Amino acid sequence: MIKNLINNTLKAIIIYSLLVFTVGCQNKEKYDDVSGFIKLETYFKNQLAKSSEVSDSLNSSTSLNEKKRLYKKARMHFKKVEPILAYIDSDSYFYLNQPNLLKVEEEDFTDIKIKQPTGFQVIEETLFDETVDVEELKKNVALTSNRIKFIHKNQHLKFLKKHHVLWIVRDAINRVALTGITGFDSPVLENSLVESTTVYNSVKEIISFFENEFQDEKLFFQWNKQLDSNINALSKSTFQKFDRYTFIKENTHQSLILWHKIVKNWQVEFPFEKAIYNNATNLFTDKTFNINYFTDQKGNPIEADKVALGKTLFNDTSLSNDKTMSCATCHKQELYFTDGLAKSPGTTRNSPTLFYAALQKGFFHDKRTGSLEGQVVDVVNNLNEFHLSLNDLEKRVLENSTYQETFEKVYAEPINNQLIRNAIASYIMSLTPFNSKFDKNMQGKENSLTQSEKNGFNLFMGKAKCATCHFAPLFNGLVPTVFKESELELIGVPNSKDTINAIVSTDLGRYGIYKTEQKKHFFKTPTIRNIEKTAPYMHNGVYTTLEEIVDFYNKGGAAGLGIELEFQTLPSDKLNLTNQEKKDLVAFMKTLTDKI
């Protein structure tokens, strides 16, 4: 059946090619441009067909070893198509490559969906388990293969233009660096470097389809030479020993520099900015992320005068009911916008840093609001915080004649509560400095990292599996490369430091919003940037040192403490970190401290 699909696809594309040639034979440049897209679609369809065909063979095979071999082969064909599929159909890509975790979608109280996972990661964990559930394996292989066939039949690339191709390539480069080499989607086999090599070979193939677009042959040669260097770096190491720090600093960033040169060489203009600016050539700078992607504000949300107004409002105690509390009460600048307490007064949770808070999708530990402005509303209305209505907040600001003049100057319109929230949000959006020791080294401004600190980063991104939840470069739960979801996790934070009679924290987290049973004890993954300065840690402030944090994860979270939680998302296996590796991890985390 799949061979027929391949043959039919090829026939259709050949006929289409002849038609294009007939119509456009007098315009060779136009024909060459179209032929690149024909090659791209042929490649896309063929790899999908092969992945599905091999998956079907997996199900028909009786040998366990043969099933394992066929899984890896089907997965490789999927990885070849990953750059294209992830861009044109992110939902299907996620379906095929989602973690083996229950998916809960909570739109509102009347629309809560509980979805069982499926796809390659589910197959991997089932097939390479000590005891293989044959029926479960067969079911998931069939579901995966059928989805691939559906994509093959219904998805096309006729809408693509040159700027789409370049976005596909850039996303692939970033995806390898931020998730591919971390073990994020190969949790059992840790086959990440081999798969990342496959992705880079695919990227090389994709650009080769458009060789005629290059006005400079030397640039095409440089590009291929760089990709070969990336492939060589990935292929000569093991998952445990791979130097991710050097790879990202030298290979990923150099690839982005050359990619930007290709953009200019092809004379491509992008119709809009994505989460990462189109001109970004480094993942660790304050010019990397497009703040407008994370807000509904119009214009420049971090204009100096708007930020200054927001800062004044942020520190103004007159905006609370009894005029004793401001935003800065719980988010003190000198404490890196925390309050240094296990739980903030009048609340049940630890006060998180506001550094990089703007660069996420979802706010508060339980992700109960979707914007910074919504976060302000929650604080204003909270009986234990500002305890005001939005109308009262507006009246308080109107009482100040200086505010009236400033708002008129900044916004050219009278004060209202929406603009008040807007200004405070702008101030918080400005708190993304990217000037830590680690950033400066990644930017090439310093060469000051110790070997222990580099080792710590490599552990964070590799063996310790930290980066499978705390994604670089933000080191929070915002998932690359689409950056549209901030993850919630169940790691099983204990109620106290007691490891003998450990019990899970009584705070039910996300469950408190929609009362979804499967979301008990789930909390948003916070950034670990500036973690050295923001103790105590976890939503309940239970841990006071970074060493305690590392020890908790090294044991396997709640499971390692003897706490049984059905939906724990943190792998329960011990990390088996050595004492030196633990020290290296802590050393790395301290390099993420910004200068303020």
N, C-alpha and C positions, 0 to 999 in steps of 0.2 A: 504493500500500500504506500509506504513512504517513498520507495523508489519511483512509483508512479507520480507521486507529488513532485519529486525532484525533476523528473522528465517533463511533466506538464509545465512546471515553473520555467524550466530552461526553454521550452518551445515558445511559451508566451513572451518571454523576454527577447528571444531571437526575433520573433515577428515584430515586436515593438521596436527593436533596434533597426530592422530593415525599414520600417515606416519612418523612423526618425532620420535615417540616412537618406531616404528618398526625398523627404521634405527639406532636409537641411544640408544636402550635399554641397550646396553653393556657399555654405557658411561653416567652414571647417572648425572654427573656434567654438561655435555653438554646438556642433556635433560632438566635439571632444568633451565639452562641459557635460552634456547629457550622458555620454558614455560612461563617465565616472560614476554617475548615480545608478546606471544600469548595472555596472559591476558591483556596486555596493549592495543593491537589492539582491542580486544573484548570490552574493556571498552570504548575506543575511538569511535568505531562504534556505540555502543549502545547509548551513550550519544548524539551523533549527530542525530541518528534516533529519539530519544525521543524528542529532541528539535524541530525537524522538525514536528513531529506528533502533539505536543502541539501547535505549531504555526498554523498549519492547523486548529486545533480545535478553536483557537482564531478567525480565519476568519469566521468560520461557526457559531459561537455563536452570539446570538442576544442581549444578556444582556451586557451592558457596564461594570458593575462590574465583570461579569464573564470574559470578555475580559481582564480586568486589572489583574485578578488573574492568568489567563492563560499566560499572558505576563511574569509575574514574574517567573512562573514555567518554561517556555521555556528559559528564560534568565538564570535561575539557571542551567539547563542542559548545556547550552552554557558555563557558567562559569566553570563547571566541566571539560569541554574539553579544556578550554582556554590554560592551560599550554602547552599541546601537540600541539594544532593547531597553536598557536602563534609562536612556534618554527619551525615546519615543513613546514608551509605555511603562512608566514607573510602577503602576499597579500590578501588571503582569510580572514584571521583574521581581517585585517583592513577593508575589505569590510563589514564584519558583525558587526564591532564594531567602525566604524568611527563616528566622531562628525557630528552633523546635520548642516554641513557647505558646501557650494559649493566648490568642489575640482577642482583646476586649475593646470594642469601639463604643464610646459613650457620647452620643450626640446630644441627647437630653433624656429626661426621665421616661419618655415614651419610645425612645429609639436606642436601645442597648443591644449590641450584637456580640455574641460569644462565638468565636470562630476557632476551630481546630487547625493547627498549622499543617502545612504540607509543603512539598518541594524537596530540593536537593539536600538541604541541611537535615531535614527529617529522615530522609532515606539514609543519609550517612550515619546518623546516630542509631538508626534501627539496624542497618546492615553490619555495622562494626561493633555492635554490642556483644557482650560475652554470650548472651543467649538471644538468638535471632528470632523475632516473632515473624514467621514467614507470611502469615495472612496480612499482618499490618504492613509489612514490606511490600507485598504485592499490591495492596490497595493504594499506597502512596506513590509507587512507581507508575501505576495506571493513571492516577490523578495528574501527576506531573507530565507524563507523556501526552495525555489528552489536552492539557493546557498548551503545551508546545505546538501540537497539531492545530489547535484553535488559532493561535497566533500566526502560524504559518499560513493558514487559509485566509485570515481576515486582515492581517496587518500589512501595510504597504509603506513604501518610502517615497511615494511620488510628490509629497508635499515638501520634501527636504530641499534646502538651498545651501549655498556654500557656508553660510554662517552657522547653520545647524551642524554641518559636518565638523566644523572647528569646535563647537561646543561639545559634541560627542567625544572628540579627542581629548579636550581639556578635562572634562569630567572623568574620563578614564584615568588620566594621569593622577588627578587628585584622589580618585577612589582607591587606587593602588596604594598611595602613600598613607591615606587616613583610615582605611579599613582593610584593604587587601592584604597588607603585610602584617596585620595584627592577629590573624586567626579568627577574625570576626565571623566569617562565613565558612570556615573549615574547622569547627570546634573540636572534632575528634581526631581527624587525620593530621591536622596542622599542616595541610598541603598548600599553605598560603603562597610560598615563594614560587612553587611550580605553576600555580594558577595565575599568579601575577605575571610570570614570564609569558604565559599564554595570552594574557590580556595585552601585553606590550607587543607581542608578535601580531596580534589582531590590529592594534593601532597602526603598526607599521604597514600592514596590508591595506587598511582603510585609506591612509594618506597616499599610498602608491596608486590607488585608483584615480587620483587627481593630480598626478605628476605634471600634466600639461598646464596646470594652473600656476606652476612656479615660473616666475619671471627670472629667477636667479637659480641656475643649476647648482651652484655651490651651496645654497641654503638647503636644497633637497638632500644633497650629500651630507651636510652637517646634521640635518635632522635624523637621517638614517644611522649615522655614526653615533649620535647621542642615544638613540633607541637601542642600538647594539650594546652600548656601554651599560645601559640600564638592565638589559637582559643578562648580560655577563655578570653584573653585580648580584642579581637575584639568583642566578643559577649556580654560583660557585660557593654558596653557603648553605647552612641548615637553619631551620626555623629558630632554634635555641640560640645560635651564635650570630645570627645576621645583624650587621651594624646598621640599624635603621636610622640612627642619627646622621651618619655620613650619607646614606642613600637619599634621604629627604633633602638635606642641605645641598648636596652636590648634584645628584641625579634629577630629583623631582624639580628643584628650582631651576636648574639649567634647561630642563625640558620645557618649563613654562616660559622661560626667556626666549627660547627658539620658537615656541608656539606663537608668541606675540609677534615675532619677526615674520612668521608665515601669514599672520593676519594682515600685516602691512603689505607683504609681498603679493598676496592675493587681492589686495585692495577691498577687503571686507569691512563693511560697517554694520555693527550690531544694532538691532532695532530697540533694544532695551538692556538694562543691567540686570544681572542675576544676583544671587546672594553674595557671590564673590565677584568683585569688579572685573570687567573684561580686560582691563590693563594690568591686573595684579600678576606679578612674577614671583612673589614670595608669599607663603602661607602664614607668616608670623609677623605681620606688620599692622600698624593702625590704618593702613590704606588697603588692606586685603578685603574686608567685609563692607558691603553696601548697606549702610544703616537703614536706608529707605525700604529695603526688602523686609525689614522687621517691624515696620510701623505703617499706620495709615495716614500719618501726617504728610502734608503736602510741602513741596519745596525742600529746603535744607533744615532738618529738625535740630541740627546741632550748630546753628548760627550762634556766634559768640554772645549777642545780646539776649537771645532766647535762653541760652544756657545760664547766663548770669542771673536772669530773672528767676529761672527755675531753682537755682542754688539758694537764692534769697528766700523763696517760698519754702524750700526744703528745710531750712534752718529756723523758720518762723514759728515760735511756740504759740503765738496768738491764734493759730488756725485750729487749735484743739479746744474742746469744750471748756476746760478749766484753765486754759492758756498756760499749761505747764509742759506740754509735750509737742515735739516737732518730729518730722521724719528722722532728723539727726539724733533723736533720743535713743533710738534702737539701731541706728546706722551711723556710727561716729567715724568721721574721716580718719582720725588718728588711729582707729582700730580697724582700718581697712573696711569701713562701712559695715561693721558689726557692732555688738555692744559688749563682747567679751564674757557674756553670761551663758550658762547652760540653756536657760529659757528666758526670753524677754519678759519683763514685768507685765502681768495681765494677760499673758499668752501661754500656750502650752508647748511652744516650740522654740528652737534655737533661731536666732536672727541671722539669716544668710548674708554674705557680702553682696553689695550692689555692683562691685566691679564685674563688668561683662554681663550684667543681668539683662541688658537690652538684646544681647545676641542669643536668643532662645525663643522657643514657642511654648509659652505657658509659664505661669508665675505662682509663687508660694510653693511650699514643700509638696502640697497635694495638687498643684497645677490647676487651681480652681478658677483662675482668670486667664484670659488669653492676650492681654496687653498690659503695658505699664500703666496706661490710663485706668484700666480696670483694677489694677492693683491699688492705685491711689484711692479709688472709690471704696474699695473694701476697707482700707485703713480708716478713711474718714467716717464711714458708717459704723465701724466696730465699736461696741459699747466699752471695751477695755482699752481702746486706743483714742482716736480723736473724738468719737461719740458726737458727731454732728451730721446734719443732713447736708446734701450738696448745696441747697439754697442757703443754709446757714454759713457754709464755707464761703460762698460767694459774697455774703453780707460782710463777713469778717475782712475780706480783702478790699471790698469797696470802702470800708471805714478808713483805709489808709490812703491819704492823698498822693503819696509817692507812688504807690502801686498804680493808681489811676493814670498818672502821667506815663509811667513805664510801659504799661500794657498798651496805651494808645500809640506809643512810639514803636514798640516791638510788633504789635499785631494790627495796628491801624484800625482798631475797633474797641468798643467798650468791654470791660471785664465781664466774663461769665464763667461759670464753673468748668465748662469744657476747656476754655483757654487756660485756666489755672492748672488743670490736670495735664494739659498739653505741655506747659512750661516745665512742670516738675519732671515729667517723662523725658523732656529734652535734656535736662541736667543729668539724669541717670544714663541716658544714651551716650553722653560724652565720656563716661567712665570706662573707656576701652583703650588704655594707653599702649599696650604691647611693648613695654620698655623694660621688661625683666631681663635678668642676666641671660636666661635661655633664649629669649627673643633676639637680643642683640647678637648672640652667637649665631643664631639661625639667619639673621640678616647680614652676617659677615662684618658687622661693626666691631666685634670683639672675637678673640680666640682664647677665652678665659675659662672654659669649662674644664674641670678636672676629669680624669679618667673615670673616677667613681661616679660623677654626675652624668657622664655620657652612658656609662653602664646602666645607671638607674633609668635613664630614658629608654634604653633598649629593652630593659626588663619590663618597664611600664607598657611598652608597645608590643612586647612579645610574651615571654614566659609567664609573667605575672598576670597577663590578660586584663590589665587595668583599662587599656584603651579600647576594649570591646564595649565599654559603657561610657567611659570618659574620653570622648573622641577628640583627638588633636584637630586643629590647633587651639580650640577653645577649652578643651579638656572638661567639657560638660556633656550632657546627654543629647545635644543637638546632632542628629544623625546626618553625616555627609552622604552624598554630595548634593542632595536636593535641599537639605536644611529646612524641612517643613515640619519636622516632628521632634519634640523633646521627650525622651523616653522616661517612663516610670519604671522603677525596679523594685523587686522584693528581695532584699538581702538579709532581712531578719535581724535588725538592730536590737540588741538586748536592752532590758530595762535598767540594768546596772552592770558594773564591771565583774560581777560574780560569774566566774566561768564554771564553777562546780554545780551550782543549782540555777543555771541560766534560764531566764524566761524572756520571751519576746516583749518588746515595748508595748505598753497598753494602748498607744496611739495607733488607730486603725488607718491613718493616712487617707489615701484616695477614696477608700470605702465611705468616708463621711460625706462625700459629695453626692453620689448616686446610689449608695447602699448596694453596690454590686459585690456579691460574695467573693468573687474571684479577684477582687482588688483590695482585699484587706491587707494592711501593712505595706502598701505600695507607696513609694515616694519618688519625687522627681530627682534625677541625677544632677547634682550641683557641679559647678566648676571647681576644680582644685587649684586654679590660679590664685595665688596669694594665700594658699592654705597654711603656710608657715605662720601667718599673722592673724589667722581667723579662728583659733581655738576658742572654746571647745567644739567638738565635731559631732556630726550626725544630727538628725532632726531634734533629738532630745538632749544633745550636748553630753552624751554618756562618756565619750572618750576625750581625754585632755592632751594627748601627745600623738604625734604622727607614728611613733613606734607602736602604739596600741592599735591604731588604724591598720597598719600593715599586718600585725599579728592576727587581727580579726579576719582579714581577707585570706591570709595564709592558711588559716584553719578551715576555710570553706564557708565563711559566714555563719548563719544560724545553724546549718546542718553540722558544722564543725563544733558547735557549742552544745550539741545534743538537742537543739530545738527543731522539731519536725513541722515544716510548713509545706503544704502540698504544692503551692505555686511559686516556690522560691525560684527566682530567675538567675541568681548567682550560681554558677557551677559549684556543686557541693564537694568536689574533690579538693584535697589539699594541694597547695601550690608547691610545697616542698622547697621553699626558699631557704638558702643558707643564711647564716648570720650576716655575712658580708653582703649578700644580695639585698637583705632587708635594709642595711645601712645605705647601700647604693640608691635604693628606691627613695628613701627619705632625703638623701643628698640631692637627687634630681628634683623632687617636689619643692625643695627650698629655692631652686633656681628660678621658679615661677613667680617670685616676689617682685612686684612692680615698685618703682620709685615714685613716691607721691610728694 
